[in-house]
Amino acid sequence: AYVAAVLDDGQSQLSREIEDQIASKVRETDPTIQNVYVSTNPDFIDRINAYVRDVQQGRPVAGFVKEFNEMVQRIFPNAQ
């Protein structure tokens, strides 16, 4: 699972503790999820929010799969 996380005011970076909490919440929604990748990259957050809006407006997911995969490779190069 790939997660775009927005930090609270005053936080400058994502701590391991917060990342683990996010991963735990994600796994609660689907216990079959093994890997959770969290990013606070503003471009990633903006793009994910745009995908959410597109899906809510009924646009097909297939239209952005390639772009999403390329972005994930760039932001999470070690993800498997």
Chimera marker file (.cmm) of the C-alpha trace (Angstrom):
<marker_set name="trace">
<marker id="1" x="0.000" y="0.000" z="0.000" r="1" g="1" b="0" radius="0.5"/>
<marker id="2" x="1.205" y="3.504" z="-0.794" r="1" g="1" b="0" radius="0.5"/>
<marker id="3" x="0.221" y="6.279" z="1.587" r="1" g="1" b="0" radius="0.5"/>
<marker id="4" x="0.485" y="10.039" z="1.154" r="1" g="1" b="0" radius="0.5"/>
<marker id="5" x="0.818" y="11.478" z="4.656" r="1" g="1" b="0" radius="0.5"/>
<marker id="6" x="0.406" y="15.100" z="5.664" r="1" g="1" b="0" radius="0.5"/>
<marker id="7" x="2.338" y="16.064" z="8.790" r="1" g="1" b="0" radius="0.5"/>
<marker id="8" x="0.825" y="18.146" z="11.569" r="1" g="1" b="0" radius="0.5"/>
<marker id="9" x="2.034" y="21.715" z="11.959" r="1" g="1" b="0" radius="0.5"/>
<marker id="10" x="5.338" y="21.776" z="13.750" r="1" g="1" b="0" radius="0.5"/>
<marker id="11" x="6.469" y="18.358" z="12.483" r="1" g="1" b="0" radius="0.5"/>
<marker id="12" x="9.373" y="18.590" z="10.095" r="1" g="1" b="0" radius="0.5"/>
<marker id="13" x="9.765" y="14.933" z="9.185" r="1" g="1" b="0" radius="0.5"/>
<marker id="14" x="8.040" y="11.589" z="9.454" r="1" g="1" b="0" radius="0.5"/>
<marker id="15" x="9.208" y="9.623" z="12.487" r="1" g="1" b="0" radius="0.5"/>
<marker id="16" x="9.491" y="5.844" z="12.427" r="1" g="1" b="0" radius="0.5"/>
<marker id="17" x="6.867" y="5.708" z="15.186" r="1" g="1" b="0" radius="0.5"/>
<marker id="18" x="4.316" y="7.660" z="13.117" r="1" g="1" b="0" radius="0.5"/>
<marker id="19" x="5.147" y="5.621" z="10.020" r="1" g="1" b="0" radius="0.5"/>
<marker id="20" x="4.549" y="2.399" z="12.007" r="1" g="1" b="0" radius="0.5"/>
<marker id="21" x="1.231" y="3.763" z="13.306" r="1" g="1" b="0" radius="0.5"/>
<marker id="22" x="0.126" y="4.579" z="9.762" r="1" g="1" b="0" radius="0.5"/>
<marker id="23" x="1.160" y="1.120" z="8.564" r="1" g="1" b="0" radius="0.5"/>
<marker id="24" x="-0.772" y="-0.497" z="11.414" r="1" g="1" b="0" radius="0.5"/>
<marker id="25" x="-3.945" y="1.434" z="10.530" r="1" g="1" b="0" radius="0.5"/>
<marker id="26" x="-3.599" y="0.479" z="6.868" r="1" g="1" b="0" radius="0.5"/>
<marker id="27" x="-3.195" y="-3.206" z="7.760" r="1" g="1" b="0" radius="0.5"/>
<marker id="28" x="-6.308" y="-2.995" z="9.965" r="1" g="1" b="0" radius="0.5"/>
<marker id="29" x="-8.315" y="-2.185" z="6.838" r="1" g="1" b="0" radius="0.5"/>
<marker id="30" x="-6.895" y="-5.175" z="4.949" r="1" g="1" b="0" radius="0.5"/>
<marker id="31" x="-4.838" y="-7.798" z="6.799" r="1" g="1" b="0" radius="0.5"/>
<marker id="32" x="-3.461" y="-9.148" z="3.500" r="1" g="1" b="0" radius="0.5"/>
<marker id="33" x="-1.395" y="-5.966" z="3.003" r="1" g="1" b="0" radius="0.5"/>
<marker id="34" x="2.216" y="-6.800" z="3.745" r="1" g="1" b="0" radius="0.5"/>
<marker id="35" x="4.138" y="-3.690" z="2.734" r="1" g="1" b="0" radius="0.5"/>
<marker id="36" x="3.137" y="-0.124" z="3.493" r="1" g="1" b="0" radius="0.5"/>
<marker id="37" x="5.133" y="2.732" z="1.959" r="1" g="1" b="0" radius="0.5"/>
<marker id="38" x="4.552" y="6.188" z="3.412" r="1" g="1" b="0" radius="0.5"/>
<marker id="39" x="5.628" y="9.462" z="1.854" r="1" g="1" b="0" radius="0.5"/>
<marker id="40" x="5.270" y="13.086" z="2.905" r="1" g="1" b="0" radius="0.5"/>
<marker id="41" x="6.516" y="14.307" z="-0.470" r="1" g="1" b="0" radius="0.5"/>
<marker id="42" x="4.261" y="17.276" z="-1.396" r="1" g="1" b="0" radius="0.5"/>
<marker id="43" x="4.149" y="16.284" z="-5.078" r="1" g="1" b="0" radius="0.5"/>
<marker id="44" x="3.066" y="12.757" z="-4.146" r="1" g="1" b="0" radius="0.5"/>
<marker id="45" x="0.373" y="14.121" z="-1.820" r="1" g="1" b="0" radius="0.5"/>
<marker id="46" x="-0.941" y="16.492" z="-4.500" r="1" g="1" b="0" radius="0.5"/>
<marker id="47" x="-1.012" y="13.757" z="-7.136" r="1" g="1" b="0" radius="0.5"/>
<marker id="48" x="-2.785" y="11.260" z="-4.863" r="1" g="1" b="0" radius="0.5"/>
<marker id="49" x="-5.376" y="13.907" z="-3.956" r="1" g="1" b="0" radius="0.5"/>
<marker id="50" x="-5.920" y="14.534" z="-7.673" r="1" g="1" b="0" radius="0.5"/>
<marker id="51" x="-6.454" y="10.782" z="-8.236" r="1" g="1" b="0" radius="0.5"/>
<marker id="52" x="-9.010" y="10.720" z="-5.423" r="1" g="1" b="0" radius="0.5"/>
<marker id="53" x="-10.888" y="13.638" z="-6.991" r="1" g="1" b="0" radius="0.5"/>
<marker id="54" x="-10.784" y="11.955" z="-10.414" r="1" g="1" b="0" radius="0.5"/>
<marker id="55" x="-12.211" y="8.712" z="-9.046" r="1" g="1" b="0" radius="0.5"/>
<marker id="56" x="-14.901" y="10.577" z="-7.091" r="1" g="1" b="0" radius="0.5"/>
<marker id="57" x="-15.892" y="12.304" z="-10.337" r="1" g="1" b="0" radius="0.5"/>
<marker id="58" x="-16.269" y="8.943" z="-12.057" r="1" g="1" b="0" radius="0.5"/>
<marker id="59" x="-13.137" y="8.998" z="-14.157" r="1" g="1" b="0" radius="0.5"/>
<marker id="60" x="-11.745" y="5.516" z="-14.873" r="1" g="1" b="0" radius="0.5"/>
<marker id="61" x="-8.795" y="4.344" z="-12.791" r="1" g="1" b="0" radius="0.5"/>
<marker id="62" x="-7.188" y="2.832" z="-15.871" r="1" g="1" b="0" radius="0.5"/>
<marker id="63" x="-6.513" y="6.351" z="-17.110" r="1" g="1" b="0" radius="0.5"/>
<marker id="64" x="-3.812" y="7.016" z="-14.525" r="1" g="1" b="0" radius="0.5"/>
<marker id="65" x="-2.302" y="3.595" z="-13.736" r="1" g="1" b="0" radius="0.5"/>
<marker id="66" x="0.817" y="4.133" z="-15.860" r="1" g="1" b="0" radius="0.5"/>
<marker id="67" x="1.444" y="7.597" z="-14.375" r="1" g="1" b="0" radius="0.5"/>
<marker id="68" x="0.901" y="6.231" z="-10.854" r="1" g="1" b="0" radius="0.5"/>
<marker id="69" x="3.349" y="3.371" z="-11.423" r="1" g="1" b="0" radius="0.5"/>
<marker id="70" x="6.012" y="5.755" z="-12.729" r="1" g="1" b="0" radius="0.5"/>
<marker id="71" x="5.528" y="8.087" z="-9.775" r="1" g="1" b="0" radius="0.5"/>
<marker id="72" x="5.783" y="5.204" z="-7.289" r="1" g="1" b="0" radius="0.5"/>
<marker id="73" x="9.029" y="4.036" z="-8.910" r="1" g="1" b="0" radius="0.5"/>
<marker id="74" x="10.443" y="7.546" z="-8.552" r="1" g="1" b="0" radius="0.5"/>
<marker id="75" x="9.361" y="8.151" z="-4.945" r="1" g="1" b="0" radius="0.5"/>
<marker id="76" x="9.831" y="4.590" z="-3.642" r="1" g="1" b="0" radius="0.5"/>
<marker id="77" x="12.697" y="3.201" z="-5.773" r="1" g="1" b="0" radius="0.5"/>
<marker id="78" x="13.353" y="0.339" z="-3.337" r="1" g="1" b="0" radius="0.5"/>
<marker id="79" x="9.728" y="-0.801" z="-3.047" r="1" g="1" b="0" radius="0.5"/>
<marker id="80" x="9.019" y="-4.362" z="-4.092" r="1" g="1" b="0" radius="0.5"/>
<link id1="1" id2="2" r="1" g="1" b="0" radius="0.2"/>
<link id1="2" id2="3" r="1" g="1" b="0" radius="0.2"/>
<link id1="3" id2="4" r="1" g="1" b="0" radius="0.2"/>
<link id1="4" id2="5" r="1" g="1" b="0" radius="0.2"/>
<link id1="5" id2="6" r="1" g="1" b="0" radius="0.2"/>
<link id1="6" id2="7" r="1" g="1" b="0" radius="0.2"/>
<link id1="7" id2="8" r="1" g="1" b="0" radius="0.2"/>
<link id1="8" id2="9" r="1" g="1" b="0" radius="0.2"/>
<link id1="9" id2="10" r="1" g="1" b="0" radius="0.2"/>
<link id1="10" id2="11" r="1" g="1" b="0" radius="0.2"/>
<link id1="11" id2="12" r="1" g="1" b="0" radius="0.2"/>
<link id1="12" id2="13" r="1" g="1" b="0" radius="0.2"/>
<link id1="13" id2="14" r="1" g="1" b="0" radius="0.2"/>
<link id1="14" id2="15" r="1" g="1" b="0" radius="0.2"/>
<link id1="15" id2="16" r="1" g="1" b="0" radius="0.2"/>
<link id1="16" id2="17" r="1" g="1" b="0" radius="0.2"/>
<link id1="17" id2="18" r="1" g="1" b="0" radius="0.2"/>
<link id1="18" id2="19" r="1" g="1" b="0" radius="0.2"/>
<link id1="19" id2="20" r="1" g="1" b="0" radius="0.2"/>
<link id1="20" id2="21" r="1" g="1" b="0" radius="0.2"/>
<link id1="21" id2="22" r="1" g="1" b="0" radius="0.2"/>
<link id1="22" id2="23" r="1" g="1" b="0" radius="0.2"/>
<link id1="23" id2="24" r="1" g="1" b="0" radius="0.2"/>
<link id1="24" id2="25" r="1" g="1" b="0" radius="0.2"/>
<link id1="25" id2="26" r="1" g="1" b="0" radius="0.2"/>
<link id1="26" id2="27" r="1" g="1" b="0" radius="0.2"/>
<link id1="27" id2="28" r="1" g="1" b="0" radius="0.2"/>
<link id1="28" id2="29" r="1" g="1" b="0" radius="0.2"/>
<link id1="29" id2="30" r="1" g="1" b="0" radius="0.2"/>
<link id1="30" id2="31" r="1" g="1" b="0" radius="0.2"/>
<link id1="31" id2="32" r="1" g="1" b="0" radius="0.2"/>
<link id1="32" id2="33" r="1" g="1" b="0" radius="0.2"/>
<link id1="33" id2="34" r="1" g="1" b="0" radius="0.2"/>
<link id1="34" id2="35" r="1" g="1" b="0" radius="0.2"/>
<link id1="35" id2="36" r="1" g="1" b="0" radius="0.2"/>
<link id1="36" id2="37" r="1" g="1" b="0" radius="0.2"/>
<link id1="37" id2="38" r="1" g="1" b="0" radius="0.2"/>
<link id1="38" id2="39" r="1" g="1" b="0" radius="0.2"/>
<link id1="39" id2="40" r="1" g="1" b="0" radius="0.2"/>
<link id1="40" id2="41" r="1" g="1" b="0" radius="0.2"/>
<link id1="41" id2="42" r="1" g="1" b="0" radius="0.2"/>
<link id1="42" id2="43" r="1" g="1" b="0" radius="0.2"/>
<link id1="43" id2="44" r="1" g="1" b="0" radius="0.2"/>
<link id1="44" id2="45" r="1" g="1" b="0" radius="0.2"/>
<link id1="45" id2="46" r="1" g="1" b="0" radius="0.2"/>
<link id1="46" id2="47" r="1" g="1" b="0" radius="0.2"/>
<link id1="47" id2="48" r="1" g="1" b="0" radius="0.2"/>
<link id1="48" id2="49" r="1" g="1" b="0" radius="0.2"/>
<link id1="49" id2="50" r="1" g="1" b="0" radius="0.2"/>
<link id1="50" id2="51" r="1" g="1" b="0" radius="0.2"/>
<link id1="51" id2="52" r="1" g="1" b="0" radius="0.2"/>
<link id1="52" id2="53" r="1" g="1" b="0" radius="0.2"/>
<link id1="53" id2="54" r="1" g="1" b="0" radius="0.2"/>
<link id1="54" id2="55" r="1" g="1" b="0" radius="0.2"/>
<link id1="55" id2="56" r="1" g="1" b="0" radius="0.2"/>
<link id1="56" id2="57" r="1" g="1" b="0" radius="0.2"/>
<link id1="57" id2="58" r="1" g="1" b="0" radius="0.2"/>
<link id1="58" id2="59" r="1" g="1" b="0" radius="0.2"/>
<link id1="59" id2="60" r="1" g="1" b="0" radius="0.2"/>
<link id1="60" id2="61" r="1" g="1" b="0" radius="0.2"/>
<link id1="61" id2="62" r="1" g="1" b="0" radius="0.2"/>
<link id1="62" id2="63" r="1" g="1" b="0" radius="0.2"/>
<link id1="63" id2="64" r="1" g="1" b="0" radius="0.2"/>
<link id1="64" id2="65" r="1" g="1" b="0" radius="0.2"/>
<link id1="65" id2="66" r="1" g="1" b="0" radius="0.2"/>
<link id1="66" id2="67" r="1" g="1" b="0" radius="0.2"/>
<link id1="67" id2="68" r="1" g="1" b="0" radius="0.2"/>
<link id1="68" id2="69" r="1" g="1" b="0" radius="0.2"/>
<link id1="69" id2="70" r="1" g="1" b="0" radius="0.2"/>
<link id1="70" id2="71" r="1" g="1" b="0" radius="0.2"/>
<link id1="71" id2="72" r="1" g="1" b="0" radius="0.2"/>
<link id1="72" id2="73" r="1" g="1" b="0" radius="0.2"/>
<link id1="73" id2="74" r="1" g="1" b="0" radius="0.2"/>
<link id1="74" id2="75" r="1" g="1" b="0" radius="0.2"/>
<link id1="75" id2="76" r="1" g="1" b="0" radius="0.2"/>
<link id1="76" id2="77" r="1" g="1" b="0" radius="0.2"/>
<link id1="77" id2="78" r="1" g="1" b="0" radius="0.2"/>
<link id1="78" id2="79" r="1" g="1" b="0" radius="0.2"/>
<link id1="79" id2="80" r="1" g="1" b="0" radius="0.2"/>
</marker_set>
